[in-house]
Amino acid sequence: MNQLNQLKEYSEFVKEHQDEQGRVVSNHLNVLHTLDKIIVLLNSISEHYKKINKLTIIIEDIENWIRKGIDLPPEFKKTAEHLADNHEELEHMLFVGPYRLANSGSHRGFRFEFFFANIGDPEFLGTFREKYPHPCDKTLSLRLIMGTEALYEGNNVVFFPESIHPKYKKSYQKFAIFFFDKFRNIYLSNTMPRVEKALRATNNLFASDSWSSKHLTKEDMYNARCLWGYIHDLFHFKGPRPFGEDIGLKTNWELGLLEEIKVDCQTALFMLKNDDITFSKEIIEFILFERLFRYPAEEDAENNFDAGTGVFLFNWLNKHLAIKILPAQSQFIADKLFQAMQKLVDTILELESLPDKQYKEQGHKLVYDNLQSSPGKKFSINKEYLEFAQ
């Protein structure tokens, strides 16, 4: 564990001297010495942990960066492509290198991060994988043991190859890693207080005295979050433009926003239809509350992709009279809410059936029909949303 603590410390040091592109802009000599120490540690750790990912791949990327010059952006191509190779045979996973965190405050850009985790796909998911097979399942759930402060403490729960390497080939995605063990603390400390401020504690969505998702145990919360992640990812690979075939288009900011909100709405509607599934109501609450309340509260929300999905969803639901905004207690109108979500899914699927040019044009129009544009930012949070959630 001491070696892992050192690796965390060294990663934080490198990060301090990088700009948003990952270039080392100060203290070059000490950073070089630190990178050498990281290589020594990775070699030692790979000998100690037998069922861990191939750390030689990370070492090779570090050595290539040193040879090219650490005043240039790091390009950890091998790590981005092969980090999760043979994960079925592993018990542990370690990463150190440049990573662009999502939803972690002011920690912007491709700066050094580190994590050590246990591979934690729950047995609970096995039944669902059999019943609802995924044509291209690259998802992997990890339980974090240690990490750099921004990664370990921040709200980031996703880890994708394109956030390691800025020039990562957009036509495929080798893995999608999730730190779902972080979710419970984020949800109970950040999301639920905002929900109960706007909607109070009474659950008018499912006619109950309280919100079901608030009362899940730690392990149930983990299992429910993993199930949401699996079904969400499954819907990415359905429809006229499966994500695996159209990743290039769907990583465009506006089209990506539509893709993300579409599959979450599909997941919620799937849970509504299959309400015998364990945690179905809780997952619907997760989806609505994370999108509508937590994401738009992230730092620099008006440039934040996930925040955009939340404000977009609110404006769509509000236009379709699915939310009643009241000074004392706003409310969901349950039947209109699910009808509006279905209409949104249908609308986006219709756009996906169009040729590329029209898909882009109509997709951009749909986004900014439901998001207020703003010079210098991706969008502006409108006053109706602020009345609802602030």
C-alpha positions as CSV (number, residue, x, y, z in Angstrom):
1,M,0.0,0.0,0.0
2,N,3.0,2.3,0.6
3,Q,3.9,2.0,-3.1
4,L,0.4,3.0,-4.1
5,N,0.5,6.0,-1.8
6,Q,3.8,7.1,-3.4
7,L,2.2,6.7,-6.8
8,K,-0.7,8.9,-5.8
9,E,1.8,11.5,-4.4
10,Y,3.9,11.5,-7.6
11,S,0.9,11.7,-9.9
12,E,-0.4,14.8,-7.9
13,F,3.1,16.4,-8.3
14,V,3.2,15.9,-12.1
15,K,-0.4,17.2,-12.3
16,E,0.6,20.5,-10.5
17,H,3.0,21.3,-13.3
18,Q,0.8,20.6,-16.3
19,D,-1.5,22.8,-18.3
20,E,-4.9,21.7,-19.7
21,Q,-3.3,20.0,-22.6
22,G,-1.1,18.0,-20.3
23,R,2.1,19.8,-21.2
24,V,4.6,20.3,-18.4
25,V,5.0,24.0,-18.0
26,S,7.2,24.3,-14.9
27,N,9.7,22.4,-12.8
28,H,10.7,20.2,-15.8
29,L,13.7,18.5,-14.2
30,N,11.8,17.4,-11.1
31,V,8.9,16.2,-13.1
32,L,11.3,14.1,-15.2
33,H,12.7,12.6,-12.0
34,T,9.2,11.9,-10.8
35,L,8.2,10.2,-14.0
36,D,11.3,7.9,-13.6
37,K,10.1,7.1,-10.0
38,I,6.7,6.3,-11.4
39,I,8.2,3.8,-13.9
40,V,10.2,2.1,-11.1
41,L,7.0,1.8,-8.9
42,L,4.9,0.4,-11.8
43,N,7.5,-2.3,-12.4
44,S,7.5,-3.2,-8.7
45,I,3.7,-3.2,-8.4
46,S,3.4,-5.4,-11.5
47,E,5.5,-8.0,-9.8
48,H,3.6,-7.8,-6.5
49,Y,0.0,-8.0,-7.9
50,K,-0.3,-10.9,-10.3
51,K,-3.9,-10.3,-11.4
52,I,-3.5,-6.7,-12.5
53,N,-3.7,-5.0,-15.9
54,K,-0.5,-4.8,-17.9
55,L,1.4,-1.9,-16.4
56,T,4.2,-2.2,-19.1
57,I,1.7,-0.5,-21.5
58,I,1.5,2.5,-19.2
59,I,5.3,2.5,-18.8
60,E,5.8,2.5,-22.5
61,D,3.5,5.5,-22.9
62,I,5.4,7.4,-20.2
63,E,8.8,6.6,-21.8
64,N,7.5,7.7,-25.2
65,W,6.3,11.0,-23.7
66,I,9.7,11.6,-22.1
67,R,11.5,10.9,-25.4
68,K,9.2,13.2,-27.4
69,G,9.5,15.9,-24.7
70,I,7.3,16.5,-21.7
71,D,6.7,20.1,-22.8
72,L,4.5,18.5,-25.5
73,P,1.0,17.0,-24.8
74,P,1.2,13.4,-23.6
75,E,-0.4,10.9,-25.9
76,F,-1.1,7.7,-24.0
77,K,-2.4,5.8,-27.1
78,K,-1.5,2.3,-25.9
79,T,-3.0,2.9,-22.5
80,A,-6.2,4.2,-24.1
81,E,-6.5,1.2,-26.4
82,H,-5.4,-1.6,-24.0
83,L,-6.0,-0.6,-20.4
84,A,-8.8,-3.0,-19.9
85,D,-7.6,-5.9,-22.1
86,N,-8.3,-9.3,-20.5
87,H,-10.2,-7.7,-17.6
88,E,-12.1,-11.0,-17.1
89,E,-8.9,-12.5,-15.8
90,L,-8.0,-9.7,-13.5
91,E,-8.8,-8.8,-9.8
92,H,-7.2,-5.3,-9.8
93,M,-6.8,-2.4,-12.1
94,L,-4.3,0.5,-11.9
95,F,-4.0,3.6,-14.0
96,V,-1.6,6.5,-14.0
97,G,-1.5,9.1,-16.8
98,P,-3.2,12.0,-18.3
99,Y,-7.0,12.0,-17.9
100,R,-9.7,14.6,-18.5
101,L,-12.1,14.3,-15.6
102,A,-15.8,15.0,-16.0
103,N,-17.8,16.7,-13.2
104,S,-14.8,17.3,-10.9
105,G,-14.9,21.0,-10.5
106,S,-11.9,23.1,-11.6
107,H,-9.7,20.1,-12.5
108,R,-9.8,20.6,-16.3
109,G,-7.9,19.1,-19.1
110,F,-5.6,16.1,-19.7
111,R,-3.7,16.2,-16.4
112,F,-2.1,13.3,-14.5
113,E,-4.5,11.1,-12.4
114,F,-4.0,7.8,-10.7
115,F,-6.4,5.1,-9.4
116,F,-6.1,1.6,-7.9
117,A,-9.3,-0.4,-7.8
118,N,-10.8,-3.8,-7.4
119,I,-12.8,-5.1,-10.4
120,G,-16.3,-5.2,-8.9
121,D,-18.9,-6.3,-11.5
122,P,-21.7,-7.5,-9.2
123,E,-23.1,-11.1,-9.5
124,F,-26.5,-9.3,-9.4
125,L,-26.0,-8.3,-13.0
126,G,-25.6,-11.8,-14.4
127,T,-29.3,-12.5,-14.7
128,F,-29.8,-9.2,-16.6
129,R,-26.9,-9.9,-18.9
130,E,-28.5,-13.2,-19.8
131,K,-32.0,-11.9,-20.2
132,Y,-31.1,-8.7,-22.0
133,P,-27.9,-9.5,-23.9
134,H,-25.6,-6.6,-25.0
135,P,-24.3,-6.9,-28.6
136,C,-21.0,-5.1,-27.7
137,D,-20.6,-5.0,-23.9
138,K,-17.5,-3.1,-23.0
139,T,-18.7,-1.9,-19.6
140,L,-16.7,-2.6,-16.4
141,S,-17.5,-1.6,-12.8
142,L,-14.6,-0.9,-10.4
143,R,-14.5,-0.3,-6.7
144,L,-12.0,2.4,-6.0
145,I,-9.4,1.7,-3.3
146,M,-7.2,4.8,-3.9
147,G,-6.9,7.6,-6.3
148,T,-5.7,11.2,-6.8
149,E,-7.9,13.7,-4.9
150,A,-9.9,15.0,-7.8
151,L,-10.7,11.5,-9.1
152,Y,-11.3,9.9,-5.7
153,E,-13.3,12.7,-4.1
154,G,-14.9,14.4,-7.1
155,N,-18.2,13.6,-8.8
156,N,-16.6,11.8,-11.8
157,V,-17.8,8.2,-12.0
158,V,-16.9,7.4,-15.7
159,F,-13.6,6.5,-17.3
160,F,-13.4,6.3,-21.1
161,P,-10.5,5.9,-23.5
162,E,-11.2,9.1,-25.3
163,S,-10.5,11.0,-22.1
164,I,-7.0,9.5,-21.8
165,H,-5.9,10.3,-25.3
166,P,-7.2,13.4,-27.1
167,K,-6.6,11.9,-30.5
168,Y,-8.1,8.6,-29.7
169,K,-9.7,7.0,-32.7
170,K,-13.4,7.9,-32.6
171,S,-14.7,4.9,-34.6
172,Y,-14.6,2.5,-31.6
173,Q,-14.4,2.4,-27.9
174,K,-12.4,-0.4,-26.2
175,F,-13.9,0.0,-22.8
176,A,-16.2,2.0,-20.5
177,I,-15.2,1.9,-16.9
178,F,-17.4,3.1,-14.1
179,F,-16.7,3.9,-10.4
180,F,-20.2,3.2,-9.2
181,D,-19.1,2.6,-5.6
182,K,-18.7,6.5,-5.5
183,F,-22.4,7.0,-6.5
184,R,-24.1,6.6,-3.1
185,N,-22.2,9.4,-1.4
186,I,-22.7,11.7,-4.4
187,Y,-26.4,10.9,-4.6
188,L,-27.2,11.3,-0.9
189,S,-25.0,14.3,-0.2
190,N,-25.4,16.3,-3.5
191,T,-28.5,15.2,-5.3
192,M,-31.2,14.4,-2.7
193,P,-30.9,17.7,-0.8
194,R,-31.6,19.5,-4.1
195,V,-34.5,17.2,-4.9
196,E,-36.1,17.6,-1.5
197,K,-35.6,21.4,-1.6
198,A,-37.6,21.6,-4.9
199,L,-40.0,18.6,-4.6
200,R,-40.0,18.1,-0.8
201,A,-39.8,14.6,0.6
202,T,-43.2,13.3,-0.6
203,N,-42.9,11.1,-3.6
204,N,-45.7,12.2,-6.0
205,L,-44.2,10.3,-8.9
206,F,-45.0,6.9,-7.4
207,A,-47.6,8.0,-4.7
208,S,-45.4,7.3,-1.7
209,D,-44.4,9.0,1.5
210,S,-40.8,9.4,0.4
211,W,-38.4,8.9,-2.5
212,S,-37.5,5.2,-2.8
213,S,-33.9,5.7,-3.9
214,K,-33.0,7.5,-0.7
215,H,-33.4,4.4,1.4
216,L,-31.2,1.9,-0.4
217,T,-28.5,0.2,1.5
218,K,-24.9,0.7,0.3
219,E,-24.8,-2.7,-1.6
220,D,-28.3,-2.2,-3.0
221,M,-27.3,1.3,-4.2
222,Y,-24.3,-0.2,-5.9
223,N,-26.3,-3.0,-7.6
224,A,-29.0,-0.6,-8.7
225,R,-26.4,1.9,-10.2
226,C,-24.7,-1.0,-12.0
227,L,-28.0,-2.1,-13.5
228,W,-28.8,1.4,-14.6
229,G,-25.4,1.6,-16.2
230,Y,-25.8,-1.7,-18.0
231,I,-29.3,-1.0,-19.5
232,H,-28.2,2.6,-20.3
233,D,-25.2,1.3,-22.3
234,L,-27.4,-1.4,-23.9
235,F,-29.7,1.3,-25.4
236,H,-26.6,3.0,-26.9
237,F,-26.4,0.0,-29.2
238,K,-30.0,0.0,-30.4
239,G,-31.9,2.0,-32.9
240,P,-31.0,3.4,-36.4
241,R,-27.5,4.6,-35.4
242,P,-25.9,2.3,-32.8
243,F,-23.2,4.1,-30.9
244,G,-20.5,1.5,-32.0
245,E,-21.2,2.4,-35.6
246,D,-21.7,6.2,-35.2
247,I,-19.4,7.1,-32.4
248,G,-17.8,9.8,-34.6
249,L,-21.0,11.7,-35.0
250,K,-22.3,11.0,-31.5
251,T,-19.3,12.5,-29.8
252,N,-20.3,15.8,-31.4
253,W,-21.4,18.0,-28.4
254,E,-25.0,18.5,-29.5
255,L,-25.6,15.1,-31.0
256,G,-23.9,13.5,-28.0
257,L,-26.3,15.4,-25.7
258,L,-29.3,14.0,-27.6
259,E,-27.8,10.5,-27.5
260,E,-27.2,10.6,-23.8
261,I,-30.6,11.9,-22.9
262,K,-32.3,9.5,-25.3
263,V,-30.8,6.4,-23.8
264,D,-31.5,7.6,-20.2
265,C,-35.2,8.2,-21.2
266,Q,-35.3,4.8,-22.8
267,T,-33.8,3.3,-19.6
268,A,-36.4,5.0,-17.5
269,L,-39.3,3.9,-19.8
270,F,-37.9,0.4,-19.8
271,M,-38.0,0.3,-16.0
272,L,-41.5,1.7,-16.0
273,K,-42.7,-1.0,-18.4
274,N,-40.8,-3.7,-16.4
275,D,-41.7,-2.6,-12.9
276,D,-41.1,-6.1,-11.6
277,I,-37.3,-5.6,-12.1
278,T,-35.5,-5.1,-8.8
279,F,-34.8,-1.4,-8.2
280,S,-37.0,-0.2,-11.2
281,K,-38.5,2.7,-9.4
282,E,-35.2,3.7,-7.8
283,I,-33.5,3.7,-11.2
284,I,-36.2,6.0,-12.6
285,E,-35.6,8.4,-9.7
286,F,-31.8,8.2,-10.2
287,I,-32.2,9.2,-13.9
288,L,-34.5,12.1,-13.3
289,F,-32.8,13.4,-10.2
290,E,-29.2,13.2,-11.5
291,R,-30.1,14.8,-14.8
292,L,-32.5,17.5,-13.5
293,F,-30.8,18.4,-10.2
294,R,-27.2,17.4,-9.8
295,Y,-25.6,17.8,-13.2
296,P,-26.8,21.4,-13.8
297,A,-25.3,22.3,-10.3
298,E,-21.8,21.3,-11.4
299,E,-19.1,23.9,-11.6
300,D,-19.1,25.8,-14.9
301,A,-22.4,24.2,-15.7
302,E,-23.0,26.2,-18.9
303,N,-20.0,24.5,-20.5
304,N,-20.7,21.1,-19.0
305,F,-22.1,18.4,-21.2
306,D,-24.0,16.6,-18.5
307,A,-25.5,19.8,-17.2
308,G,-26.7,20.5,-20.7
309,T,-28.6,17.2,-20.7
310,G,-30.3,18.1,-17.5
311,V,-31.4,21.6,-18.5
312,F,-32.5,20.3,-21.9
313,L,-34.6,17.5,-20.2
314,F,-36.2,20.0,-17.9
315,N,-37.1,22.4,-20.7
316,W,-38.6,19.5,-22.7
317,L,-40.7,18.2,-19.8
318,N,-41.8,21.7,-18.8
319,K,-42.9,22.5,-22.4
320,H,-45.0,19.3,-22.3
321,L,-46.6,20.3,-19.0
322,A,-45.0,17.4,-17.1
323,I,-43.7,19.6,-14.3
324,K,-45.8,22.0,-12.1
325,I,-43.5,24.7,-10.7
326,L,-44.9,26.1,-7.4
327,P,-43.2,28.3,-4.8
328,A,-43.6,25.8,-2.0
329,Q,-43.3,22.5,-3.7
330,S,-42.9,21.7,-7.4
331,Q,-44.4,18.5,-8.7
332,F,-44.1,15.9,-11.5
333,I,-47.2,15.1,-13.4
334,A,-46.5,11.4,-13.7
335,D,-48.5,10.5,-16.7
336,K,-47.5,13.5,-18.7
337,L,-43.9,13.1,-17.7
338,F,-43.6,9.6,-19.1
339,Q,-45.5,10.5,-22.2
340,A,-43.1,13.4,-22.8
341,M,-40.1,11.2,-22.3
342,Q,-41.5,8.8,-24.9
343,K,-42.1,11.6,-27.3
344,L,-38.6,12.8,-26.9
345,V,-37.2,9.3,-27.6
346,D,-39.4,9.0,-30.7
347,T,-38.3,12.4,-31.9
348,I,-34.6,11.7,-31.6
349,L,-35.0,8.2,-33.2
350,E,-36.7,9.9,-36.2
351,L,-33.7,12.3,-36.5
352,E,-31.4,9.3,-36.4
353,S,-33.2,7.8,-39.4
354,L,-32.2,10.9,-41.5
355,P,-29.1,11.1,-43.7
356,D,-26.0,12.5,-41.9
357,K,-26.4,16.1,-43.0
358,Q,-30.0,16.4,-42.0
359,Y,-29.3,14.5,-38.8
360,K,-26.7,17.0,-37.8
361,E,-28.8,20.0,-38.8
362,Q,-32.0,18.9,-37.2
363,G,-30.2,17.6,-34.2
364,H,-28.6,21.0,-33.5
365,K,-32.0,22.7,-34.0
366,L,-33.7,20.3,-31.5
367,V,-30.9,21.0,-28.9
368,Y,-31.2,24.8,-29.2
369,D,-35.0,24.8,-29.3
370,N,-34.6,23.4,-25.8
371,L,-31.5,25.1,-24.6
372,Q,-30.9,28.8,-24.5
373,S,-27.8,29.6,-26.5
374,S,-25.1,31.9,-25.1
375,P,-22.0,33.6,-26.7
376,G,-18.8,32.0,-25.4
377,K,-20.6,29.2,-23.7
378,K,-22.3,26.0,-24.8
379,F,-25.7,27.2,-23.4
380,S,-27.2,29.4,-20.8
381,I,-29.4,28.2,-17.9
382,N,-32.8,29.8,-18.4
383,K,-34.9,31.4,-15.7
384,E,-37.6,28.7,-15.7
385,Y,-35.0,26.1,-14.7
386,L,-33.7,28.4,-12.0
387,E,-37.2,28.9,-10.6
388,F,-37.5,25.1,-10.5
389,A,-34.2,23.9,-9.1
390,Q,-32.3,26.8,-7.5
